Amino acid sequence: MVGSRRSVLGFVIVALVASSALVCGKDKHRVPAQPQGGAGGTPAPSSSAASAPRCPTFEPGPVGTITAKALDEASGLAASRRNRGVFWSHNDSGGTPELFAMTESGSPLGTYLLEHAKLEDWEDIAIGPGPRSRKWYLYVGDIGANNAKREHLVVYRAEEPRVRLDQKDKRREIEGTVAFRLRYPDRRSRDSETLMVDPVTADLYLVTKSLLSNPELYVARAPLDEKKTNVLERVMELKLEDSMGLTGGLVTAGDIAADGSAVLIRTYMDARYWPRASGRSVAEALQNVPCTVPLHREPQGEAIAFSADGRDYLTVSEGRRPRLYSFVRNP
């Protein structure tokens, strides 16, 4: 987010965090010893008639610090499928179209320029299948609205490169990047900060972000066509009332587990977890009552990602040297 949109949303975020601090009786700049929501695992408030799920519980895990100086607006996070212990992130806007590789502790492993890509408003990153079987691909969503109308959005796809945990932190390039143009079915501009790739179908999912209305789920069915504009399909409206009693429309990130067994979606204040049964679509999973799972209080939390094995999850905020929080699933 940039420009006036950053100012408006910054005001909203400060108000929400300040309110939360008053409720908790803590200074808003401090990180609580326990994350918001305790150990999690409680069904979230919902008007859905679906039965409450059996919710997993999570405990705070190791905390890292992102030390790459150039990564100061971390707006997306993804756990590598090809490289054990490696994570990917990127800046929001106004910079170079590059990805940052790092360890789980936040130590830098290099900066990767996406060949032929442009950066207007990168908001999320995901990893999923692609045209070559048994290969994993990086998907980068240039899907933000930038407080202005956009004729189309862009999602970049590139095969995930090999990254070693002992390699030097230097600049590299990812070749073979493909750009997919997307637009909403009614041609209206919407803000979105959430890109998810279904590992089962390779479909791309976007969740819209709005202060005053419920978020909407859209899908671009695989295979996508790089030679024409792919029209998104509206799937459903999500009702995510948050802990402050608001609509929960300020969705900032999401992810699908590598085996497709669960979905995570977060806002600035809360995170929701949906178990997904085998043979069920993402939309069918999201129609059920979600589990509330914990978050640490972050200055501007805009990223969430499952671990590579899909058991745990991690979050990070924008800002310089942000904490990289992990949440470990209880047995």
C-alpha positions as CSV (number, residue, x, y, z in Angstrom):
1,M,0.0,0.0,0.0
2,V,1.3,3.4,-0.8
3,G,0.4,7.1,-0.8
4,S,-2.9,8.1,0.6
5,R,-4.0,4.5,1.0
6,R,-1.1,3.9,3.4
7,S,-2.1,7.0,5.4
8,V,-5.8,6.1,5.7
9,L,-5.1,2.4,6.5
10,G,-2.3,3.5,8.9
11,F,-4.8,5.6,10.8
12,V,-7.2,2.6,11.0
13,I,-4.4,0.3,12.1
14,V,-3.2,2.6,14.8
15,A,-6.8,3.0,16.1
16,L,-7.3,-0.7,16.2
17,V,-4.0,-1.5,17.9
18,A,-4.5,1.3,20.4
19,S,-8.0,0.0,21.2
20,S,-6.6,-3.5,21.6
21,A,-3.9,-2.2,23.9
22,L,-6.4,-0.5,26.1
23,V,-8.4,-3.7,26.3
24,C,-5.4,-5.7,27.2
25,G,-4.0,-3.1,29.6
26,K,-0.6,-3.1,27.7
27,D,1.4,-0.5,25.9
28,K,0.7,-0.8,22.1
29,H,4.4,-1.0,21.2
30,R,5.1,-4.0,23.4
31,V,4.9,-7.5,22.2
32,P,2.9,-9.6,24.7
33,A,4.4,-12.7,26.3
34,Q,1.5,-14.7,24.9
35,P,0.1,-14.1,21.5
36,Q,-3.4,-12.7,21.0
37,G,-6.0,-15.4,21.3
38,G,-4.0,-17.6,23.7
39,A,-3.2,-21.0,22.3
40,G,-5.9,-20.7,19.8
41,G,-8.1,-23.6,18.6
42,T,-11.5,-22.0,19.4
43,P,-14.3,-21.8,16.8
44,A,-14.7,-18.3,15.6
45,P,-18.0,-16.4,15.9
46,S,-20.0,-17.2,12.8
47,S,-23.6,-17.1,11.5
48,S,-23.0,-20.2,9.5
49,A,-25.2,-23.2,10.3
50,A,-22.3,-25.6,9.7
51,S,-21.1,-27.5,12.8
52,A,-18.0,-26.3,14.6
53,P,-14.8,-27.9,13.6
54,R,-12.3,-29.8,15.7
55,C,-9.7,-27.1,16.1
56,P,-6.0,-27.7,16.4
57,T,-4.1,-25.7,19.0
58,F,-0.9,-23.8,18.5
59,E,1.8,-22.4,20.9
60,P,4.4,-19.7,20.3
61,G,7.5,-21.1,18.6
62,P,10.9,-19.6,17.9
63,V,11.1,-15.9,17.0
64,G,13.4,-14.7,14.3
65,T,14.3,-11.2,13.0
66,I,14.5,-10.3,9.4
67,T,17.9,-8.5,9.0
68,A,17.9,-7.8,5.2
69,K,18.0,-4.0,5.2
70,A,16.3,-3.7,1.8
71,L,13.3,-5.7,3.1
72,D,11.4,-3.1,5.1
73,E,7.9,-3.5,3.8
74,A,7.4,-7.3,4.0
75,S,4.0,-7.8,2.5
76,G,4.1,-11.6,1.8
77,L,5.6,-14.8,3.1
78,A,5.9,-18.3,1.8
79,A,7.8,-21.4,3.0
80,S,9.9,-23.0,0.3
81,R,8.8,-26.4,-1.0
82,R,12.0,-27.1,-2.7
83,N,14.5,-25.9,-0.1
84,R,14.2,-27.1,3.4
85,G,14.3,-24.3,6.0
86,V,14.0,-21.5,3.4
87,F,11.4,-18.7,3.3
88,W,10.5,-16.1,0.7
89,S,9.3,-12.6,1.1
90,H,9.0,-9.3,-0.9
91,N,8.4,-5.6,-0.4
92,D,5.1,-3.9,-1.0
93,S,5.7,-1.3,-3.6
94,G,7.9,1.4,-5.0
95,G,11.0,-0.7,-5.3
96,T,12.7,-3.4,-7.4
97,P,10.7,-6.5,-8.5
98,E,12.8,-8.9,-6.4
99,L,12.3,-11.6,-3.8
100,F,14.2,-12.1,-0.6
101,A,15.3,-15.6,0.5
102,M,15.9,-16.1,4.2
103,T,16.2,-18.7,6.9
104,E,13.5,-19.3,9.5
105,S,15.5,-17.1,11.9
106,G,15.4,-14.3,9.3
107,S,19.0,-14.4,8.1
108,P,19.3,-13.4,4.5
109,L,20.2,-15.9,1.8
110,G,20.1,-13.6,-1.2
111,T,17.9,-11.3,-3.3
112,Y,16.3,-12.7,-6.5
113,L,15.3,-10.4,-9.3
114,L,12.2,-11.7,-11.2
115,E,13.0,-11.5,-14.9
116,H,10.8,-9.2,-16.9
117,A,8.6,-8.4,-13.9
118,K,7.3,-5.0,-12.7
119,L,6.4,-3.9,-9.2
120,E,3.3,-1.8,-8.9
121,D,1.8,-3.1,-5.7
122,W,3.0,-6.5,-4.8
123,E,0.9,-7.8,-1.9
124,D,1.4,-11.5,-1.4
125,I,3.4,-14.5,-2.5
126,A,2.4,-18.2,-2.7
127,I,3.9,-21.5,-3.8
128,G,2.1,-24.1,-5.8
129,P,2.1,-26.4,-8.8
130,G,2.6,-25.3,-12.3
131,P,3.1,-26.7,-15.8
132,R,5.9,-29.2,-15.0
133,S,4.9,-32.1,-12.7
134,R,6.9,-32.5,-9.5
135,K,8.1,-28.9,-9.7
136,W,7.1,-26.1,-7.4
137,Y,6.5,-22.6,-8.6
138,L,6.6,-19.1,-7.0
139,Y,3.5,-17.0,-7.5
140,V,3.8,-13.2,-6.8
141,G,0.6,-11.2,-6.7
142,D,0.7,-7.6,-8.0
143,I,-2.9,-7.3,-6.8
144,G,-3.1,-4.2,-4.7
145,A,-5.3,-1.3,-5.8
146,N,-2.9,1.5,-4.8
147,N,-5.9,3.7,-4.1
148,A,-6.5,3.9,-7.8
149,K,-8.4,2.0,-10.5
150,R,-6.6,-0.7,-12.3
151,E,-7.7,-2.2,-15.5
152,H,-6.1,-5.5,-14.6
153,L,-4.0,-7.2,-12.0
154,V,-0.9,-9.3,-12.6
155,V,0.3,-12.6,-11.0
156,Y,3.9,-13.6,-11.8
157,R,4.9,-17.3,-11.9
158,A,8.4,-18.7,-11.9
159,E,9.9,-22.0,-11.1
160,E,11.4,-22.0,-7.6
161,P,15.2,-21.9,-7.7
162,R,17.6,-24.0,-5.6
163,V,18.7,-22.2,-2.4
164,R,21.3,-23.4,0.0
165,L,21.3,-22.5,3.7
166,D,25.0,-21.8,3.5
167,Q,25.0,-19.7,0.4
168,K,26.2,-16.0,0.4
169,D,23.7,-13.2,0.5
170,K,24.0,-11.7,-2.9
171,R,21.9,-10.7,-5.9
172,R,20.7,-13.3,-8.3
173,E,18.0,-13.6,-11.1
174,I,15.1,-16.0,-11.6
175,E,14.6,-16.6,-15.3
176,G,11.5,-17.8,-17.1
177,T,9.0,-15.6,-15.3
178,V,5.5,-15.7,-16.8
179,A,3.0,-12.9,-16.2
180,F,-0.7,-13.6,-16.0
181,R,-3.2,-10.7,-16.4
182,L,-6.3,-10.9,-14.3
183,R,-9.5,-8.7,-14.0
184,Y,-12.6,-8.8,-11.9
185,P,-15.8,-10.0,-13.7
186,D,-17.5,-6.6,-13.4
187,R,-14.3,-4.7,-14.4
188,R,-14.4,-2.8,-11.1
189,S,-11.2,-2.1,-9.2
190,R,-10.8,-3.8,-5.8
191,D,-8.0,-3.9,-3.3
192,S,-6.6,-7.3,-2.4
193,E,-3.6,-8.4,-0.3
194,T,-4.2,-12.1,-0.3
195,L,-3.0,-14.6,-3.0
196,M,-3.4,-18.4,-2.4
197,V,-2.7,-21.2,-4.7
198,D,-4.5,-24.5,-4.3
199,P,-1.9,-27.3,-4.4
200,V,-4.7,-29.8,-5.5
201,T,-6.1,-27.9,-8.5
202,A,-3.5,-25.1,-9.1
203,D,-6.3,-22.6,-9.0
204,L,-5.4,-19.1,-7.8
205,Y,-7.5,-17.5,-5.1
206,L,-7.7,-13.8,-4.2
207,V,-9.4,-12.3,-1.1
208,T,-10.5,-8.7,-1.3
209,K,-9.8,-6.1,1.4
210,S,-12.3,-3.5,2.6
211,L,-12.7,-1.5,5.8
212,L,-16.5,-1.3,5.7
213,S,-17.6,-4.6,4.0
214,N,-17.1,-8.3,4.2
215,P,-14.2,-9.6,2.1
216,E,-14.9,-11.6,-1.1
217,L,-13.2,-14.7,-2.4
218,Y,-12.4,-14.8,-6.2
219,V,-10.7,-17.6,-8.2
220,A,-8.8,-17.8,-11.4
221,R,-9.2,-21.4,-12.6
222,A,-6.1,-23.3,-13.8
223,P,-4.6,-23.4,-16.3
224,L,-4.2,-19.7,-16.8
225,D,-3.6,-18.1,-20.2
226,E,-0.6,-15.8,-20.4
227,K,-1.7,-14.5,-23.8
228,K,-5.0,-13.0,-22.7
229,T,-6.7,-11.5,-19.7
230,N,-8.0,-14.1,-17.3
231,V,-11.4,-13.2,-15.8
232,L,-11.7,-13.9,-12.1
233,E,-14.8,-15.7,-10.8
234,R,-16.6,-14.5,-7.7
235,V,-16.9,-17.5,-5.4
236,M,-18.4,-16.2,-2.1
237,E,-18.5,-13.6,0.6
238,L,-16.5,-14.3,3.7
239,K,-17.9,-13.3,7.1
240,L,-14.9,-12.8,9.4
241,E,-16.1,-10.7,12.4
242,D,-12.9,-9.9,14.2
243,S,-12.0,-9.6,17.9
244,M,-12.9,-5.9,17.8
245,G,-16.4,-6.6,16.6
246,L,-15.7,-5.2,13.1
247,T,-16.4,-6.8,9.8
248,G,-13.1,-8.4,9.5
249,G,-12.8,-7.0,6.0
250,L,-9.2,-5.9,6.4
251,V,-7.8,-9.2,5.2
252,T,-4.0,-8.9,4.7
253,A,-2.8,-12.4,3.8
254,G,-3.7,-16.1,3.5
255,D,-2.2,-19.4,2.6
256,I,-3.1,-23.0,1.8
257,A,-1.1,-25.9,3.3
258,A,1.2,-27.7,0.9
259,D,-1.0,-30.8,1.0
260,G,-4.2,-28.8,0.7
261,S,-5.5,-29.9,4.1
262,A,-6.0,-26.4,5.7
263,V,-6.5,-22.7,4.8
264,L,-5.2,-19.7,6.8
265,I,-6.5,-16.1,6.5
266,R,-5.4,-13.2,8.6
267,T,-6.4,-9.6,9.3
268,Y,-4.4,-7.1,11.2
269,M,-5.9,-8.3,14.5
270,D,-6.9,-12.0,14.0
271,A,-6.2,-15.2,12.2
272,R,-8.6,-17.9,11.1
273,Y,-7.9,-21.6,10.2
274,W,-10.2,-23.9,8.2
275,P,-9.5,-27.6,8.1
276,R,-10.1,-28.9,4.6
277,A,-11.2,-32.5,4.1
278,S,-9.9,-34.6,1.2
279,G,-12.0,-34.2,-1.9
280,R,-13.4,-30.8,-0.7
281,S,-12.8,-27.6,-2.6
282,V,-11.4,-24.4,-1.0
283,A,-14.8,-22.8,-1.2
284,E,-16.5,-25.8,0.6
285,A,-13.9,-25.6,3.3
286,L,-14.4,-21.8,3.8
287,Q,-18.2,-22.3,4.2
288,N,-17.5,-24.0,7.5
289,V,-17.0,-22.3,10.9
290,P,-13.3,-21.4,11.1
291,C,-11.0,-21.8,14.1
292,T,-9.4,-18.7,15.7
293,V,-5.7,-19.2,16.0
294,P,-3.2,-16.9,17.7
295,L,-1.3,-13.9,16.5
296,H,1.4,-11.8,18.2
297,R,0.6,-8.1,18.2
298,E,2.4,-6.7,15.2
299,P,2.9,-3.1,14.0
300,Q,1.4,-3.9,10.6
301,G,1.0,-7.6,10.1
302,E,0.5,-8.3,6.4
303,A,1.9,-11.8,6.0
304,I,1.1,-15.3,7.1
305,A,2.4,-18.7,5.8
306,F,2.2,-22.4,6.6
307,S,5.4,-24.2,7.3
308,A,6.5,-26.4,4.5
309,D,4.9,-29.5,6.1
310,G,1.7,-27.6,6.8
311,R,1.7,-28.2,10.5
312,D,2.9,-24.8,11.8
313,Y,2.6,-21.3,10.6
314,L,4.6,-18.0,10.6
315,T,3.8,-14.3,10.5
316,V,5.7,-11.1,9.8
317,S,4.9,-7.4,9.8
318,E,6.1,-4.5,7.6
319,G,8.8,-2.3,9.1
320,R,12.6,-2.4,9.5
321,R,14.0,-5.6,11.2
322,P,10.5,-7.1,11.8
323,R,10.1,-10.1,14.0
324,L,9.4,-13.4,12.2
325,Y,7.0,-15.2,14.5
326,S,6.3,-18.9,14.4
327,F,3.4,-20.9,15.9
328,V,3.9,-24.6,16.6
329,R,1.0,-27.0,16.4
330,N,0.4,-29.1,19.5
331,P,0.5,-32.9,19.0
